[in-house]
Each structure stands twice: as structure tokens, then as C-alpha cells.
Amino acid sequence: MTAPAPPLRLAIVTNMPTPYRAPVFDRVAATPGISLQVLYATRVEPDRHWDLPALQHEHAFLRGPTLERGGRYIHFNPGRPAGD
């Protein structure tokens, strides 16, 4: 009898939680054999005003400032996730 394969470890880095990506990440995290962690650059951008349900996947928010240049947001996250 062989031992079960270790889970596939998957990390995703993205700018922020969104109402259309969060459910996808939740489903991936609930998939047997996958260990998912999502690293978000920020909790929210100034031009977004979404009501999000609680995130059901493992996640962390990175520390660092958000800069605005020409209507675009640049996240500078040189350190570890907030709370570490």
C-alpha cells in the first residue's frame, strides 16, 4: 500500500480580494489534494467599494504602501505579510 501523495501547495499573489475572484479561490482551496494560500497586496484600493463575504481560503495581507500614478495603483510590499 502506498502513502497518499502530499497536497499540491499553491500560492497566488494578487492585488486585493474581489467579489469575482474570492469564490474561485474558495473553491480551489476546498479541492482535495490542494493546499492554497492567497497573498493580497492590499485589503482594498481607494476606487473600489465592494462588500465581500468572509474569505474561506487561507490568505494573508502584505504590508506596504499603495501609490497612485496616472489613475493606476502600485503596491510596494517588500516585507512579510501583516501580522508576522
N, C-alpha and C positions, 0 to 999 in steps of 0.2 A: 504494500500500500504506500503510495507516495503522499508526501505532505502537500497541503494546498499551496498554491503559488501566492507569494506575498502580493498585497494590493499594489496596483499601479498608483504611484504617487504623482500627482499633477498639481502644479501651481500656475495660477493665472494672475497676471498683473494688469490692472485696468484703472481707468481714471476714477470712477465712482460707482456706487450702486445705482442701478437704473431699473425702472419697472419692467423693462423687457428682457434684461439680462439676468436679473436675480432669480426668476423662476427657472431659467435654464440651468444656472449654477446649482440651484437647489436639487434639480432632477439628476444632474451629473453626480453630485455628492451622495445622493441616495442610491446610486447604482452599485450593486455588489461588485467588489473587486477594484473599486476606485476610491482613493483617498485624495480628496480635493481641498486645497486651501486657496482662497482668493485674496490677493493683496490689493487694496484700494489706495490710490494716491491721495484721495480726499473724501470726506463724508458727503460734501455737496459743492457744486460750483455756483457762483453768485447768480447766474442766469437760469438756474434750474429750481423748480419748486414742486417737487414730487412728494406724494405721500406713499411711502414704501411699507409693505408688511415687514415683519421681523425676518431677518435673513436666516435661513435654515441650513446654511452651509458654513463650514469653518472659514473664518475671514479675519483680517487684521487691517487696520488703517495705518498707513505710513505717515511718519512725521515729516513736516517741511512746509514751506510757504507755497502759495499759489500766486503766480504772477500773471497779469493780463497784458497781452501785447496784440494790438490790432483786432480786438474782439475775440481772441483765442486765449485759452488758459494753459499755462505751462506749470507743471507740478515739479518742484525740486525736492526730491526725497532722498537725501544722501544717507540717512541713518536707518535704524531699525524701526519696526512697527511701534506705534504708540502703545504704551503700557509695558514695554520690555525694559 
